Amino acid sequence: MSQEDVVGLGLVGIGSWSGIIASAVARSKKVKLVTCFSRTPEKRSAYSKAYGCDQESSYEDLLKRKDVDGVLLTTPNAAHAEQTLLAAQSGKHVFVDKPIANTLADGQRTVEACEKAGVVLLVGHDMRRLSGFRKMKELIDNGAIGKPVMVESNFSASIGHELTPAKWRWYGDDSGCPAGALMTMGVHHADTLNHFFGPIEKVYAYFNKLYIPAEVEDVSMTIFQFESGLLGYLGSSYTVPRTNWVQIYGTEAKLLCTVSLPNVTFDEYLKVWTVVDRYTTLQISGKGGDRPEEIPLPIGDPILEEIDEFADCIRKGTKPETDGKGALVALSLIRASIESARTGKQVRLADL
């Protein structure tokens, strides 16, 4: 690839996940981290030195740079919409970490703005890219479990105990992180399950606040029905040991994919994310044996995969796998769960 083909990127929002993104950019041959911005001068100065990029004193200055083709947004959820709109208006392509926004209205605005401007919008739903979930999808599509009947899933961690009022996830309204763990972690499975089985039709959810001091709820349980009739469950909590699994039941067999990352602090957890496939197991059972059979998995690099795809979409005009419209579908499940927990009633996603 010639130097002219390398995509120049500017990163906005210097939190824990920004280091994972910058490390993936450094491994890529298709992109280059040109500059960065954070409202905190000390943060952006340290980030600039750590990753060998420039720094800007404002987001507007970053968007004015001609050598920046696209932006990487790793900012709080509530900032995603306005930052994406500004990027699109400046002709910059957008990679925004999940969720696309806190609200469906904001998410829809970003999709429409990027379509109008003709820029790429890729949303960082990287969980479906793990080798275990990739293989799961392949096996389902090839009929390895017969006809799917129901799915159970959980994505949880005890990171709620690390929250303080200075952290935006402390707050459970739309200015912070509504639905807490469900919006932070569970939205990944919302995306993956929709990818597996198609649209979800209706949900019923319970939220509760039990043990953490933060204002946001720390446990949620959502049951739902796909348009196909398949039934599902998604649990997510801020106050239990690290948990990440999806189990799919079919008429002939069942699949269980488990991501068993160590129970360490969030920052330490992030350091092993680039080799997450080493911690992933996939089992199939019900095919005649007495014990589950483990299915071998390759070791991939899901964050690098989506960064490289972002570059390819920009240079070749292709559509991202995890685009804005797909991200809205995942967010719809979370917003329907919020509404159901609030009202105590079943919610149809079409009514949102």
Helices and strands as residue ranges (DSSP letters): G 3-5, E 7-12, H 16-27, E 31-37, H 41-51, E 54-55, H 59-64, E 70-73, G 77-79, H 80-89, E 93-97, H 104-117, E 121-124, G 127-129, H 131-141, E 148-156, G 159-162, G 168-170, H 181-181, I 182-186, H 187-197, E 200-208, E 219-226, E 231-237, E 243-250, E 254-259, H 266-271, G 273-279, E 280-285, E 293-294, H 302-316, H 324-343, E 347-348, G 349-351
